[in-house]
Amino acid sequence: MMKKNFFRLMGIACGLSFGFLDIVHAQSTGGMQTQENQSIKLVYDIYNKGMHVITVNANYSLTPTTYKVKANFASAGMASLVFSLNTNATVDGVFKNGHALPGTYQSIGKDKNGKFKLVMNSNYGSKTDITTLEPAPGNDRDVLTPDQKTNSLDVLSAMADLIYKVRTTGKCDSQFKLSDGLRSFSFQSETAGESEMPSTWTSPYKGKAILCKAVAQQIGGFKTHSHNRALLSQPQPGSIWFKNIDGIGYLPARFDFKNPKMGVVTGVLRQIPAGE
């Protein structure tokens, strides 16, 4: 249960993680440069109640019209004694009319309950087909409706959409649906101007950053007879700080999201090695 809650939060935060993650291409403050391709490796540490619980390693590759992402989500620190998580996720997509449109998203990994796999083909915005979902959902969960699945973003493409908007418009105003194959979330974000970024544990990035206020809310895929249904359907507010890092451009350097059962979950960007 703890692992599922943390992974759900990663999806929300990108929308955060989380996922919480980034597209990277060389860009000045005034607009996107026409570089054919650039890749970068990013590491995010995820905290809950002051404890390091998850590490995210992400590799982003971008052209002006396409993106590819490979990411690993793994339990970390003392939290590894409580729950086990090791997930690899990939996605490819395109940018069209100011939006990220995913092709195929795949997530495969294992936890204390065994192996799991998700393959979600979004057909670059035309429709969403969940071609693989293992283990199959039981009869105790609401089935996602076609509307909840269609035009939904995965966690990696959701962050791609936000970063693309920040880097091309200077704002993070956006609205979309998120899906992890089992659940559906609505996500809304708006620019709140420049703000002093809070101090973080492992990140060297401080000072002024673009503050994005966001709200995520589960709208589908609830456990049918869950006593926490009303609690989980509440809006979950969050904040994402986009820092303009020299030589790279805007990155999500920190995010905070509130979960009604777990409190605040925080993600921070580690130092990017020179030359990345």
N, C-alpha and C positions, 0 to 999 in steps of 0.2 A: 504494500500500500504506500509506504514512504517513497519508494522508487517511482511509482506511477505519479504521485503528486509532484515530485521534483521535475520529472520529464514534462508533465503538463505545463508547469510554470515556465519551462524553457520555451515551449511553444508560444505561450502568452507573451513572454518578454520580447520576443521579436516583434515581435509584434509584436527578442530577447533574448530570444538565447538567444535566446538565447541564444540562442540562441540566441538572440544575443550575439550577433556576428556582423560580418561586413563584406561589402564589395570593395575592391580596391583598384583604383586606376589613378594615374597622375593627373592632378587637376589643380588649377589655381582657384582662388576665392571667386573669381569672376565667372568661371565656367569650365566645362569639361574639355580637356585637351584631346586631340585626335590621335591618341596612341593606339596602335593595333592591338596590343595585348600586354597585360601586366598581371603578375601574380604576387601574392604576399601570404605569409604565415602569421596567424594571430592566435594568441592564447588568452582565454578568459577563465578567471576563477569565480566560482559561484558560492555565495555564503548564505547561511540561514542561522539566525540567532547567534551570530558571531563565529560560527563554525564553518570551515571550508568543507563543502560537501560534494562539489562536482568541478571537474576541469574540462574545458572545451578547447580542443585544438582544431582550427579551421584553416583551410587552404582555399583561397578565392582566386579565380582567374576571370578576367573581364576583357571584352572588346566593347566598343561604343554601342553595339547592338545585342550582345549576348553575354551570358554569365554561366560559370560552372563552379560548383562548390563541393568540397569534400570535408567532412567534419567528423570528429570523434568526441563522444560524450562519455566520460568515465567518472565513477565515484572516486572520491579523494579523501585524504586525511583520515581522521578517526571515524568519519562517516562510513568508510569502507567496512568497518566492523559491524555496522547496523544494516546496510543494504548494499547490494552489488549491482553495478551498472557498467556496461561496456557496449556502446552502440556506435556503429559507423553509418553515416548518412551521406547521400550524394544527390545532386540535382543539376539539371541543365535547364536553361531558360533563355528567353529573349526579352528585350525591352521594346515596347511598342506603345505609342501614344502616351508616354510618361508613366507606364506601368510595367512591373515585372510579370511575365507570363511564363510559368514553368512548363517544361516538357514532361520528363519523367523523374519522379522523386522515389528514392529507395532508402529504406532504413532496415538494418539487420543487426542483431546483437543478442545478448543474453543477460539475464538477471537470475536471482535466486529461484525464480519459478521456471526457468528453462529458456529455450531459444525463442525468438520472435522475428517476424519479417513483415515488412509493408512495402508494396510497390503501388504507387499512385501515379497514373498517367493523366496529366491535365491537358494534353494535346494543345499546348500553347494558347490556352484560353478558350478553346471551343467547347470542351466538356471534360468532366473528370470521371475517370474509370478507376476503381480500386481493383486491380487485377490480382493482387496477392495480399492476404491478411491472415497471418498465422501467429498464434493459434486463432481459430475462428471465434468470433464473439458468441457468447452464450445467449440463451433466451431471456436473460435477466437485464438486458440493456436495450434501450430504445434504438431502433434502426434509423440511421441517418436518411433523411428525405433527399430526393434528387436535387432539390433547391439548395439544401445545406451542403451538398457535395460540389455542385457545379460552381465553377469560378472561385473555388477555395484555394488558398495558398498554403503550402507547407511552411514549416518554421524557417528554413533557409531562404526561401523565395520572399517571405514576408519581410525579412530584414533587408534583402536586396532591394525591395520596393522602396523602403524607407530611406536607405542610403542614397539611392538613385535620385529621389526627390530632394534630399538635403543638398546633394552636390550639384544639381542642375537648377534648383530654384531658391536655395537658401532657406527652405521651409520643410517641415515634416508633416504637413497636413495630408492625411490619408484616411481611407476607410476600406476595409475588406473583410472577408471571412477567412478563418483559419481552420484547418482540419488535420488530425493525426490519424485518420482512418477509422477511429472509433467515436471521436467527439468532434463537435463543431463549435466554433467560437466566433463572435463578432469582435471586431477591433476598430477603434477610432483613435486618431491622434491629431494633435494640433500644436503649432509652434507657440511657445510661451516666451519668446525673446531670448536674450543672452542672460546667463545666470552663472554664479560662482559654483563650480562643481564641488560637491562635498569631498572631504578627504577619504581616501580609500586605503585598504590594507596593503595590497601588493602592487598597486599601480603608481607609476611616477607622474601620471598626467593630472595636472591641477589647473586652477584658474578659470577664466571665462570659457563658456561653451554654449552651444545652442541647446536650449532646454525644450524637450518635447514631452508634453503631457498626454498620457494615453489612458484608455479604458478598454479592458477586455472582458467579455462576458460569455459564459458557456450557454449555448442556445440549443444544443442537441446532443444525443448520445449519452443521456443520463442512465444510471442504473435504475431499472424500472421501479423497484421498491426501496430505493435508498432513503434512509432517514435524513440524509444530508442534501437532498435534492434542492430544497429552498436555499440552503446556505451556499451551495456551489453555483447556483444560478445568479447570485448577486454580482453586480458590476465590480471588477477588480481594478482599481486605479494604479497607475504606475508613472514613472518618469524615466526618460532616456536622455543622456547628455552626449551630444555629438561634438567632439573636440577636433579642431583643425590642427593636425600634426604635421610639422615641417617635413616637406619632401614627399608627403603621402596624400594629404587631404583629410577630409572629415571622416572620422571613425566614431562608432558608438563606444565611448570610453567608460561609461558606467550606466547601469540601469537599476532601478528599484521597482519592484512590483509587490503589491500586497495580496496575500491569499487569505481567505476567511478562516482557514483551518491552521495555517502555518505561520502567519505573520508576514513580515517583510523578507523577500528574497532579493539579494543584491548580486550583481555581476560586475566585475571590474576587469579592464584590459591590462595585461602585463606589459612590461617594456618590450617594444618591438626592436629586435636586434638590428644593429647597423647593417645597411646593405640590403635589408628586406624591402 
